[in-house]
Amino acid sequence: MIKVTVTKRNGEYIAFESKGHAGFAESGRDIICSAVSALTINAVNSIDAFTDDIMHVKSEEGYLAWEFLSGTSRETRLLMDSLVLGLTQIQENYDKQYLKITIKEV
């Protein structure tokens, strides 16, 4: 299972973490892992390319996380909203046994 945690403070994004593997299919054929990877990596790249927001990113096999170090711009909030929407739709369409999203307010 892929576990995603989105952390917010006062409604503003402060961190994101994705860990694990979906287990939907064998490695290289797992469409849920592929979709989650594409969405999350695109979010990191888009925030980096299209905003001036600063974030610390950590990536390993089966793990991707980032923390915003200086708050978030309107553009970053829109990109994060889009990421959460895409991940939520995957979770709803493929059963929660493969992807679990938690939005945590701190």
Rosetta blueprint (number, residue, H / E / L):
1 M L
2 I E
3 K E
4 V E
5 T E
6 V E
7 T E
8 K E
9 R E
10 N L
11 G L
12 E E
13 Y E
14 I E
15 A E
16 F E
17 E E
18 S E
19 K E
20 G L
21 H L
22 A L
23 G L
24 F L
25 A L
26 E L
27 S L
28 G L
29 R L
30 D L
31 I H
32 I H
33 C H
34 S H
35 A H
36 V H
37 S H
38 A H
39 L H
40 T H
41 I H
42 N H
43 A H
44 V H
45 N H
46 S H
47 I H
48 D H
49 A H
50 F H
51 T L
52 D L
53 D L
54 I L
55 M E
56 H E
57 V E
58 K E
59 S E
60 E E
61 E L
62 G L
63 Y E
64 L E
65 A E
66 W E
67 E E
68 F E
69 L L
70 S L
71 G L
72 T L
73 S L
74 R H
75 E H
76 T H
77 R H
78 L H
79 L H
80 M H
81 D H
82 S H
83 L H
84 V H
85 L H
86 G H
87 L H
88 T H
89 Q H
90 I H
91 Q H
92 E H
93 N H
94 Y H
95 D L
96 K L
97 Q L
98 Y L
99 L E
100 K E
101 I E
102 T E
103 I E
104 K E
105 E E
106 V L
